[in-house]
Amino acid sequence: MPASDTVGLNDRFMDLFIDVLHEAECSYTLGLTWTTDAPYRETESKVSRRKQQGAVCVEMECAAMAAAAQFRNTDFFTFFYAADSLAGSEWTPRSLVAENRTDDQTRISFLAFELGLKILSEN
């Protein structure tokens, strides 16, 4: 695939997942993700530019997985559950593991399984 600032995601399942979120009464935000391996090394101007481009979160694997899926011509869909926040002037840690948030872990799994069931029912 040609070099680019962005990697498009397969949005084939987006509407189904939004239905799952509505049915589960789960709030959500749609937006771009910024893939970087070292968010602590990024400059304020780069962070500001990414936000202006529509980035709502930072993660480390999505772009690589999306690129591999496109190369292999296979479906790939992802959603993110916000954990740590670096959006403010200070780091806000919110680990799903360290705080023993099993209800949130269960909810994330539920959403993924519900999407899988909807995909299966459409095929």
DACOR-V687248 format. One record per pair of residues at least 12 apart in sequence whose ideal C-beta (glycine too) atoms are under 10 Angstrom apart, sorted by the first residue. I is the first residue (numbers start at 1). J is the second residue. D is the distance in whole Angstrom. If there is no record, write none. Layout:
# DACOR-V687248
I_J_D, I_J_D
This chain:
# DACOR-V687248
1_66_10, 1_67_6, 1_70_6, 1_71_7, 4_63_10, 4_67_10, 5_53_8, 6_32_7, 6_34_10, 6_35_10, 6_53_9, 6_63_8, 6_66_10, 7_33_10, 7_35_8, 7_62_8, 7_63_5, 7_64_8, 7_65_9, 7_66_5, 7_67_5, 7_68_10, 7_69_10, 7_70_7, 8_66_7, 8_67_10, 8_70_8, 9_32_10, 9_33_9, 9_62_8, 9_63_9, 9_65_9, 9_66_5, 9_69_9, 9_70_9, 9_76_7, 9_77_7, 9_78_7, 10_66_8, 10_69_7, 10_70_8, 10_74_9, 10_75_5, 10_76_5, 10_77_6, 10_78_9, 11_77_8, 12_75_6, 12_76_9, 12_77_7, 12_119_9, 13_75_7, 13_76_10, 13_77_5, 13_78_10, 13_79_10, 13_115_7, 13_116_10, 13_118_8, 13_119_6, 13_122_9, 14_30_8, 14_77_8, 14_79_10, 15_118_10, 16_77_9, 16_114_9, 16_115_6, 16_116_10, 16_117_10, 16_118_5, 16_119_6, 16_121_9, 16_122_7, 17_77_7, 17_78_10, 17_79_6, 17_111_8, 17_112_9, 17_114_9, 17_115_5, 17_118_8, 17_119_9, 18_30_9, 18_115_10, 19_114_9, 19_115_9, 19_118_7, 20_79_9, 20_110_9, 20_111_6, 20_112_9, 20_113_9, 20_114_5, 20_115_5, 20_116_10, 20_117_9, 20_118_6, 21_79_9, 21_111_7, 21_114_9, 21_115_9, 23_111_10, 23_114_7, 23_118_10, 24_107_7, 24_110_7, 24_111_6, 24_114_7, 26_81_10, 26_107_7, 26_108_10, 26_110_9, 26_111_7, 28_79_8, 28_80_10, 28_81_10, 28_111_10, 29_56_5, 29_57_8, 29_80_9, 29_82_8, 30_54_9, 30_56_8, 31_51_10, 31_53_10, 31_54_5, 31_55_7, 31_56_3, 31_57_7, 31_80_10, 32_50_8, 32_51_10, 32_53_6, 32_54_4, 32_55_5, 32_56_7, 32_57_9, 33_50_10, 33_54_10, 33_55_6, 33_56_7, 33_57_5, 33_58_7, 33_59_5, 33_60_10, 33_61_10, 33_62_6, 33_63_8, 33_66_10, 33_78_9, 33_80_7, 34_46_9, 34_47_9, 34_49_10, 34_50_5, 34_51_9, 34_53_8, 34_54_10, 34_55_4, 34_56_9, 34_57_7, 34_58_5, 34_59_8, 34_62_10, 34_63_9, 35_55_10, 35_58_8, 35_59_6, 35_60_6, 35_61_7, 35_62_6, 35_63_4, 35_64_7, 35_65_10, 35_66_9, 35_67_10, 36_50_9, 36_58_6, 36_59_8, 36_60_7, 36_63_9, 37_60_6, 37_61_10, 38_60_9, 39_58_5, 39_59_9, 39_60_9, 39_84_9, 39_86_6, 39_91_10, 40_86_8, 40_91_9, 42_58_9, 42_86_9, 47_86_8, 47_87_9, 51_87_9, 56_80_9, 56_82_9, 56_87_9, 57_80_6, 57_81_10, 57_82_6, 57_83_9, 57_85_9, 57_86_10, 57_87_9, 58_80_10, 58_84_9, 58_85_10, 58_86_7, 58_87_9, 59_78_9, 59_80_6, 59_83_10, 61_78_9, 62_76_9, 62_78_6, 62_80_8, 65_78_7, 66_78_8, 75_119_9, 77_112_10, 77_115_8, 77_119_9, 78_112_10, 79_108_9, 79_111_7, 79_112_8, 79_115_8, 80_108_10, 81_94_10, 81_96_7, 81_101_10, 81_104_7, 81_105_9, 81_107_8, 81_108_5, 81_111_9, 82_94_7, 83_95_6, 83_96_6, 83_97_9, 83_98_10, 83_99_10, 83_101_10, 83_104_9, 96_108_8
